[in-house]
Amino acid sequence: MMLTLRALRHFVVTADELHFSRAAARLHLTQSALSRSIQSLEGALGLKLLDRTASSVLLTKSGETVLLRARQVLAQTQTLEHETHMIRGLESGEVAMGVGVFPAATYLPPLLTQLAKDYPGISMRVEIESWKRLLDMLERHTLDFVIAITHSLPPSAEFSVIKLPSQHGGLFVRQGHPLLTASRRILRKDLSKYRLAATHLPPRARSLLAKLCGDTEGNHLPLALECNSLEALRNVALSTDVVLFCTREVISQELAKKQLVQLPLKYPAGTELSCNIIFHANRTLSPAALKVVELIKA
């Protein structure tokens, strides 16, 4: 006779219930099938495990010893099954990820390209929103994790935070823009003549932009265009005299090609914006989500 995990499970449930009828009901078996399974286990071990009476079942001394070991074996089996599932999950699975507008422009293109090439089994759903909206989705458990700049609304202690390289805010214009010919002494005064393009800004970023424009109260920002499409904002800045407020990391290619130029202002403290990966501290990320986080960090 062969020792099987199935028979061990049947024995453990019977030992828990100490009643064949209740154990059979829990296992969705007939009493006769359960009895045959226990007899098979006893035959495989060469031990009497249960003493049957008219109304109940009692463990023998051998049964008590085997029960302890059977629980350990089944627990280890469950752990192995879970770890195997986790390993398989590295190659497949669904990931729901939230990204702020600036991090999206920086991280998403290379990340999604690498996932499509090297991890075709991972399905991604990406929400690009403000940090406040992303936090709401994270709290409702509709996202696995978020990448965001969180100065205006830091995550609470219930979240774990992985720091990413900071992003650096600034004002940028097209090559040949009239402001580039102004001396630094009069540049801020001339800046007030031009309208701005920016994303929907959180309070801290809005305050920074106001300071850059010389508006210490932040009461009026001459915004010509405010939207969360950085591609649209880049195109406007490249083809008009609108001044673009964003981070250097978002337009790194345009800066490298000198298509866009950062205005040579004296930038105040606070232009360095911390970027983080945020997820629930008490929630274990799936293997697929952990792989995506690993790729982001890399």
C-alpha positions as CSV (number, residue, x, y, z in Angstrom):
1,M,0.0,0.0,0.0
2,M,1.2,3.6,-0.8
3,L,1.4,6.5,1.7
4,T,-0.4,9.5,0.1
5,L,-0.9,13.1,1.1
6,R,-4.6,12.6,0.4
7,A,-4.8,9.9,3.0
8,L,-2.9,12.1,5.5
9,R,-5.4,14.9,5.0
10,H,-8.3,12.5,5.6
11,F,-6.6,11.2,8.8
12,V,-6.0,14.8,10.1
13,V,-9.6,15.8,9.5
14,T,-10.9,12.6,11.2
15,A,-8.6,13.2,14.1
16,D,-9.9,16.8,14.4
17,E,-13.6,15.7,14.4
18,L,-13.2,12.3,16.2
19,H,-16.3,11.4,14.3
20,F,-16.4,9.6,10.9
21,S,-19.7,11.1,9.8
22,R,-18.6,14.8,10.5
23,A,-15.2,14.2,9.0
24,A,-16.7,12.7,5.8
25,A,-19.0,15.7,5.5
26,R,-16.1,18.1,5.8
27,L,-14.2,16.1,3.2
28,H,-17.2,15.7,0.9
29,L,-16.7,11.9,1.0
30,T,-19.0,9.0,1.9
31,Q,-18.2,7.4,5.3
32,S,-17.2,4.2,3.5
33,A,-14.7,6.0,1.3
34,L,-13.2,7.8,4.3
35,S,-13.0,4.5,6.2
36,R,-11.2,2.8,3.2
37,S,-8.7,5.8,3.0
38,I,-7.9,5.5,6.8
39,Q,-7.5,1.7,6.5
40,S,-5.1,2.3,3.5
41,L,-3.0,4.7,5.6
42,E,-2.9,2.3,8.5
43,G,-1.8,-0.5,6.1
44,A,0.9,1.7,4.5
45,L,2.3,2.6,8.0
46,G,1.7,-0.7,9.6
47,L,0.1,1.0,12.6
48,K,-3.3,1.2,14.2
49,L,-4.1,4.9,14.2
50,L,-7.8,5.0,15.4
51,D,-9.9,3.0,17.7
52,R,-13.5,3.0,16.5
53,T,-16.5,2.9,19.0
54,A,-20.2,2.9,18.3
55,S,-20.5,6.7,18.6
56,S,-17.0,8.2,18.1
57,V,-13.4,7.7,17.2
58,L,-10.3,7.7,19.5
59,L,-6.7,8.2,18.6
60,T,-4.3,5.5,19.6
61,K,-0.9,6.3,21.0
62,S,0.6,5.6,17.5
63,G,-2.2,7.8,16.1
64,E,-1.2,10.8,18.3
65,T,2.4,10.5,17.1
66,V,1.5,10.2,13.5
67,L,-1.0,13.1,13.8
68,L,1.7,15.5,14.9
69,R,4.0,14.5,12.0
70,A,1.1,14.5,9.5
71,R,0.3,18.1,10.4
72,Q,3.9,19.1,9.8
73,V,4.0,17.3,6.5
74,L,0.8,18.9,5.3
75,A,2.0,22.4,6.4
76,Q,5.2,22.0,4.6
77,T,3.3,20.8,1.5
78,Q,1.1,23.9,1.6
79,T,4.2,26.1,1.9
80,L,5.8,24.3,-1.1
81,E,2.6,24.8,-3.2
82,H,2.5,28.5,-2.2
83,E,6.2,29.0,-3.1
84,T,5.7,27.1,-6.4
85,H,2.8,29.4,-7.2
86,M,4.9,32.4,-6.4
87,I,7.7,31.2,-8.6
88,R,5.3,30.7,-11.5
89,G,4.0,34.2,-10.8
90,L,7.3,35.7,-11.8
91,E,6.6,34.9,-15.4
92,S,2.9,35.7,-15.4
93,G,0.2,37.7,-13.4
94,E,-1.7,40.9,-13.4
95,V,-0.3,44.1,-12.0
96,A,-2.3,47.3,-11.3
97,M,0.1,50.3,-11.0
98,G,-0.5,54.0,-10.4
99,V,1.9,56.7,-11.5
100,G,2.1,60.4,-11.1
101,V,2.4,62.5,-14.2
102,F,6.1,63.4,-13.9
103,P,7.2,59.8,-12.9
104,A,5.0,58.4,-15.7
105,A,6.9,60.3,-18.3
106,T,10.2,59.2,-16.8
107,Y,9.6,55.6,-15.9
108,L,6.8,54.2,-18.1
109,P,8.3,54.2,-21.6
110,P,11.4,52.0,-20.7
111,L,9.4,50.0,-18.2
112,L,6.6,49.0,-20.5
113,T,9.0,48.3,-23.3
114,Q,11.0,45.9,-21.2
115,L,7.9,44.2,-19.9
116,A,6.6,43.7,-23.4
117,K,9.9,42.3,-24.6
118,D,11.0,40.2,-21.6
119,Y,7.9,39.5,-19.6
120,P,5.0,39.0,-22.0
121,G,3.1,36.9,-19.4
122,I,2.7,39.9,-17.1
123,S,-0.4,42.0,-17.8
124,M,-0.2,45.7,-16.7
125,R,-2.9,48.2,-15.9
126,V,-1.6,51.7,-15.4
127,E,-3.4,54.7,-13.9
128,I,-1.8,58.1,-14.5
129,E,-3.3,60.5,-11.9
130,S,-2.5,63.1,-9.3
131,W,-1.0,61.7,-6.1
132,K,-4.2,62.5,-4.2
133,R,-6.3,60.4,-6.5
134,L,-3.7,57.6,-6.6
135,L,-3.7,57.5,-2.8
136,D,-7.4,57.1,-2.8
137,M,-7.2,54.1,-5.2
138,L,-4.4,52.7,-3.1
139,E,-6.5,52.9,0.0
140,R,-9.3,51.1,-1.8
141,H,-6.9,48.4,-2.8
142,T,-7.6,48.9,-6.5
143,L,-3.8,49.4,-7.1
144,D,-0.9,47.2,-6.1
145,F,1.5,50.1,-5.7
146,V,2.1,53.7,-6.8
147,I,5.0,55.8,-8.1
148,A,4.5,59.4,-7.1
149,I,6.0,62.7,-5.9
150,T,4.5,63.0,-2.5
151,H,5.6,66.3,-0.9
152,S,2.2,67.8,-0.7
153,L,0.6,64.7,0.9
154,P,3.1,62.3,2.4
155,P,1.9,58.7,2.8
156,S,0.9,57.6,6.3
157,A,2.6,55.0,8.4
158,E,0.4,52.3,7.0
159,F,2.3,52.4,3.8
160,S,5.8,51.2,2.9
161,V,8.0,53.6,0.9
162,I,10.9,52.8,-1.5
163,K,12.8,55.9,-2.4
164,L,13.7,56.5,-6.1
165,P,16.0,59.2,-7.5
166,S,14.7,62.7,-7.0
167,Q,13.3,64.8,-9.9
168,H,14.2,68.4,-10.4
169,G,11.7,71.1,-11.2
170,G,12.5,74.1,-13.4
171,L,11.3,76.4,-16.2
172,F,12.2,75.5,-19.8
173,V,11.9,77.2,-23.2
174,R,12.6,76.4,-26.8
175,Q,16.0,77.1,-28.3
176,G,15.9,80.6,-29.6
177,H,13.3,81.8,-27.1
178,P,13.5,85.6,-26.5
179,L,14.0,85.1,-22.8
180,L,17.4,83.4,-23.5
181,T,18.8,86.7,-24.7
182,A,17.8,88.6,-21.5
183,S,20.4,89.2,-18.8
184,R,19.9,87.2,-15.6
185,R,19.3,90.6,-13.8
186,I,16.1,91.3,-15.8
187,L,15.1,87.8,-16.7
188,R,12.6,87.4,-13.9
189,K,10.9,90.7,-14.8
190,D,10.7,89.7,-18.5
191,L,9.4,86.3,-17.5
192,S,6.1,87.8,-16.4
193,K,5.4,88.7,-20.0
194,Y,5.1,85.1,-21.0
195,R,2.4,82.5,-20.2
196,L,3.1,79.1,-18.7
197,A,2.4,75.5,-19.5
198,A,2.2,73.0,-16.7
199,T,0.5,69.9,-15.4
200,H,-2.3,70.0,-12.8
201,L,0.0,70.9,-9.9
202,P,-0.2,69.9,-6.2
203,P,0.2,72.8,-3.7
204,R,3.9,72.4,-3.1
205,A,4.7,72.4,-6.8
206,R,2.3,75.3,-7.4
207,S,4.1,77.3,-4.7
208,L,7.4,76.6,-6.3
209,L,6.2,77.7,-9.7
210,A,4.9,80.9,-8.1
211,K,8.3,81.7,-6.5
212,L,10.0,81.1,-9.8
213,C,7.7,83.6,-11.4
214,G,8.3,86.1,-8.6
215,D,4.8,85.8,-7.2
216,T,5.6,85.1,-3.5
217,E,1.8,85.0,-2.6
218,G,1.0,82.5,-5.4
219,N,-2.3,84.3,-6.1
220,H,-1.9,84.4,-9.9
221,L,-0.2,82.1,-12.3
222,P,-0.4,83.1,-16.0
223,L,-1.1,79.6,-17.2
224,A,-1.8,79.3,-20.9
225,L,-2.1,75.5,-20.7
226,E,-2.8,73.2,-17.8
227,C,-3.1,69.5,-18.5
228,N,-1.7,66.1,-17.6
229,S,-0.4,65.3,-21.1
230,L,3.3,66.0,-20.9
231,E,3.6,65.2,-24.6
232,A,1.2,68.0,-25.4
233,L,3.0,70.4,-23.1
234,R,6.4,69.5,-24.7
235,N,5.0,70.1,-28.2
236,V,3.6,73.5,-27.2
237,A,6.9,74.6,-25.6
238,L,8.9,73.4,-28.7
239,S,6.7,75.4,-31.1
240,T,5.7,78.5,-29.2
241,D,7.1,81.0,-26.7
242,V,5.1,79.4,-23.8
243,V,7.4,78.7,-20.8
244,L,7.2,75.0,-19.7
245,F,7.2,74.1,-16.0
246,C,8.2,70.4,-15.4
247,T,11.1,68.4,-14.2
248,R,14.4,68.0,-16.0
249,E,14.0,64.2,-16.0
250,V,10.8,64.4,-18.0
251,I,12.4,66.3,-21.0
252,S,15.9,64.8,-20.7
253,Q,16.1,63.9,-24.4
254,E,15.0,67.4,-25.5
255,L,17.6,69.0,-23.2
256,A,20.3,66.7,-24.5
257,K,19.5,67.7,-28.1
258,K,19.3,71.4,-26.9
259,Q,15.7,71.6,-28.3
260,L,14.6,72.9,-24.9
261,V,16.8,75.0,-22.5
262,Q,16.4,75.6,-18.8
263,L,16.0,79.3,-18.0
264,P,19.1,80.4,-16.0
265,L,17.2,81.7,-13.0
266,K,18.3,81.4,-9.3
267,Y,16.1,78.5,-8.3
268,P,14.9,78.4,-4.8
269,A,15.3,75.5,-2.4
270,G,12.6,72.8,-3.0
271,T,13.1,72.3,-6.7
272,E,14.3,68.7,-5.8
273,L,11.2,66.6,-5.7
274,S,11.4,63.2,-3.9
275,C,9.9,60.3,-6.0
276,N,8.8,57.1,-4.2
277,I,7.2,53.7,-4.7
278,I,4.4,53.4,-2.2
279,F,2.4,50.3,-1.3
280,H,0.4,48.9,1.7
281,A,2.8,47.8,4.5
282,N,0.6,44.9,5.5
283,R,-0.1,43.7,2.0
284,T,2.3,41.3,0.3
285,L,2.9,42.2,-3.3
286,S,2.5,39.4,-5.9
287,P,5.6,38.0,-7.6
288,A,4.6,39.9,-10.8
289,A,4.3,43.2,-8.9
290,L,7.6,42.6,-7.1
291,K,9.2,42.0,-10.5
292,V,7.8,45.3,-11.9
293,V,9.1,47.1,-8.7
294,E,12.5,45.5,-9.3
295,L,12.6,46.7,-12.9
296,I,11.6,50.3,-11.8
297,K,14.4,50.4,-9.2
298,A,16.9,49.1,-11.8
